[in-house]
């Protein structure tokens, strides 16, 4: 079951099939879920957006496991989830600026072209961090607009709209109402 869920999870999330993915994960023994960073990440992503210490702790663990495995796609996806969850929960085991710098460094990987959705999600998360926490609004707008263009290319309309909305918020904050 893990061999099927692991490669299909992101596709199911992308297609809005969260409940199917959730049912599959819930059917697995907890020991198996805890040993697999993809299953832990998917479990976090299919749950209603819960924010708190345990969620952040779990995502930190997932991110560390992907780094140990040198798994670029997993690093991108887990950081893309960890940054906004840390922001919205107010739980920071590491400062947001440190997470942003780590995320920016991960965007230097030579494998990025293989994972456009994960790259876009990470660009959006970095933009969120700059806009809502770090106060570098122009940089946040730039990241959100880049994410929006990437989402447009890969036909991820919902994600594109989210990135555009956050970009517009940033434009309003700097007084660029006509661009917003």
C-alpha positions as CSV (number, residue, x, y, z in Angstrom):
1,X,0.0,0.0,0.0
2,X,2.8,2.4,0.8
3,X,4.4,1.8,-2.6
4,X,1.2,3.0,-4.2
5,X,0.4,5.9,-1.8
6,X,3.8,7.4,-1.8
7,X,4.0,8.3,-5.5
8,X,0.3,9.1,-5.9
9,X,-0.2,11.3,-2.9
10,X,0.7,14.7,-4.4
11,X,-1.4,13.9,-7.5
12,X,-4.4,13.1,-5.3
13,X,-3.8,16.3,-3.3
14,X,-3.6,18.3,-6.6
15,X,-6.9,16.8,-7.8
16,X,-8.7,17.5,-4.6
17,X,-9.0,13.8,-3.6
18,X,-8.0,14.5,0.0
19,X,-10.6,12.2,1.5
20,X,-9.4,9.2,-0.6
21,X,-5.8,9.8,0.4
22,X,-6.9,10.3,4.0
23,X,-8.8,7.0,4.0
24,X,-5.7,5.1,2.6
25,X,-3.4,6.6,5.2
26,X,-5.8,6.0,8.1
27,X,-6.0,2.3,7.1
28,X,-2.2,1.9,7.7
29,X,-0.7,1.1,11.0
30,X,0.6,4.1,12.8
31,X,4.1,2.6,13.0
32,X,4.3,2.5,9.2
33,X,3.1,6.1,8.9
34,X,5.7,7.3,11.5
35,X,8.6,5.6,9.6
36,X,7.8,7.2,6.2
37,X,8.2,10.9,5.7
38,X,5.9,11.0,2.7
39,X,3.1,9.4,4.7
40,X,3.7,11.8,7.6
41,X,3.6,14.7,5.2
42,X,0.4,13.5,3.4
43,X,-1.2,12.8,6.8
44,X,-0.5,16.4,7.8
45,X,-1.8,17.8,4.4
46,X,-5.1,15.8,4.4
47,X,-6.1,16.8,7.9
48,X,-8.1,19.9,8.4
49,X,-5.7,22.8,8.6
50,X,-4.6,22.2,12.2
51,X,-1.9,24.4,13.6
52,X,-0.1,23.8,16.8
53,X,3.0,22.5,18.4
54,X,2.5,18.8,17.4
55,X,1.9,19.8,13.8
56,X,5.0,21.9,13.6
57,X,7.1,19.3,15.4
58,X,5.9,16.6,12.9
59,X,6.7,18.8,9.9
60,X,10.1,19.6,11.3
61,X,10.7,15.8,11.6
62,X,9.5,15.2,8.0
63,X,11.7,17.9,6.7
64,X,14.8,16.5,8.5
65,X,14.1,13.0,7.2
66,X,13.9,14.3,3.6
67,X,17.2,16.1,4.1
68,X,18.8,12.9,5.4
69,X,17.5,11.0,2.4
70,X,18.6,13.9,0.1
71,X,15.2,13.8,-1.5
72,X,14.6,17.1,-3.3
73,X,10.9,16.8,-3.9
74,X,10.3,15.9,-0.3
75,X,12.4,18.8,0.9
76,X,10.5,21.3,-1.3
77,X,7.1,19.9,-0.3
78,X,7.8,19.7,3.4
79,X,9.3,23.3,3.6
80,X,6.4,24.6,1.6
81,X,4.1,23.2,4.3
82,X,6.2,24.0,7.3
83,X,6.6,27.7,6.6
84,X,2.9,28.6,6.5
85,X,2.0,26.3,9.3
86,X,4.7,27.9,11.5
87,X,3.4,31.3,10.6
88,X,-0.2,30.6,11.2
89,X,0.4,28.6,14.4
90,X,2.9,31.0,15.9
91,X,5.0,28.0,16.9
92,X,8.6,28.5,15.8
93,X,11.1,25.9,16.7
94,X,13.3,27.8,14.2
95,X,12.9,31.5,13.3
96,X,10.8,32.0,10.1
97,X,13.7,33.9,8.5
98,X,15.9,30.7,8.9
99,X,13.2,28.6,7.3
100,X,13.0,31.1,4.4
101,X,16.7,31.1,3.9
102,X,16.7,27.3,3.9
103,X,13.8,27.3,1.4
104,X,15.6,29.7,-0.9
105,X,18.8,27.5,-0.7
106,X,16.7,24.5,-1.7
107,X,15.5,26.3,-4.8
108,X,19.1,26.1,-6.1
109,X,18.8,22.3,-6.7
110,X,19.4,21.0,-10.2
111,X,16.3,18.8,-9.9
112,X,13.8,21.7,-9.7
113,X,12.5,21.3,-13.2
114,X,11.2,17.8,-12.3
115,X,8.9,19.2,-9.6
116,X,7.1,22.4,-10.8
117,X,4.2,22.1,-8.4
118,X,6.4,21.6,-5.3
119,X,8.7,24.5,-6.5
120,X,5.6,26.7,-6.9
121,X,4.3,25.8,-3.5
122,X,7.7,26.7,-2.0
123,X,7.9,30.0,-3.8
124,X,4.4,30.8,-2.5
125,X,5.4,29.8,1.0
126,X,8.5,32.0,0.9
127,X,6.4,34.9,-0.4
128,X,4.0,34.4,2.5
129,X,6.9,34.5,4.9
130,X,8.3,37.7,3.5
131,X,4.9,39.4,3.4
132,X,3.4,38.3,6.7
133,X,6.4,37.9,9.0
134,X,9.7,39.3,7.7
135,X,8.3,42.6,6.4
136,X,10.2,42.5,3.1
137,X,6.9,43.1,1.2
138,X,8.5,43.7,-2.2
139,X,10.4,40.5,-2.0
140,X,7.2,38.7,-0.9
141,X,5.3,40.1,-3.9
142,X,8.1,39.0,-6.2
143,X,8.0,35.4,-4.9
144,X,4.2,35.2,-5.0
145,X,4.1,36.5,-8.6
146,X,6.8,34.0,-9.7
147,X,4.7,31.3,-8.0
148,X,1.6,32.5,-9.8
149,X,3.3,32.4,-13.2
150,X,4.5,28.8,-12.5
151,X,1.1,27.7,-11.4
152,X,-0.4,29.2,-14.5
153,X,2.0,27.2,-16.7
154,X,1.2,23.9,-15.0
155,X,-2.6,24.6,-14.9
156,X,-2.9,24.8,-11.1
157,X,-5.6,27.4,-11.1
158,X,-6.5,27.3,-7.4
159,X,-2.9,27.7,-6.3
160,X,-2.4,30.5,-9.0
161,X,-5.4,32.4,-7.5
162,X,-4.0,32.1,-4.0
163,X,-0.6,33.4,-5.1
164,X,-2.2,36.3,-6.9
165,X,-4.4,37.2,-4.0
166,X,-1.4,37.3,-1.6
167,X,0.6,39.3,-4.2
168,X,-2.3,41.8,-4.4
169,X,-2.4,42.1,-0.6
170,X,1.3,43.0,-0.7
171,X,0.8,45.5,-3.5
172,X,-2.0,47.2,-1.5
173,X,0.4,47.3,1.5
174,X,2.9,49.3,-0.5
175,X,0.3,51.5,-2.0
176,X,0.4,50.1,-5.5
177,X,-3.4,50.0,-5.8
178,X,-3.5,50.0,-9.6
179,X,-1.1,47.0,-9.8
180,X,-3.2,45.2,-7.2
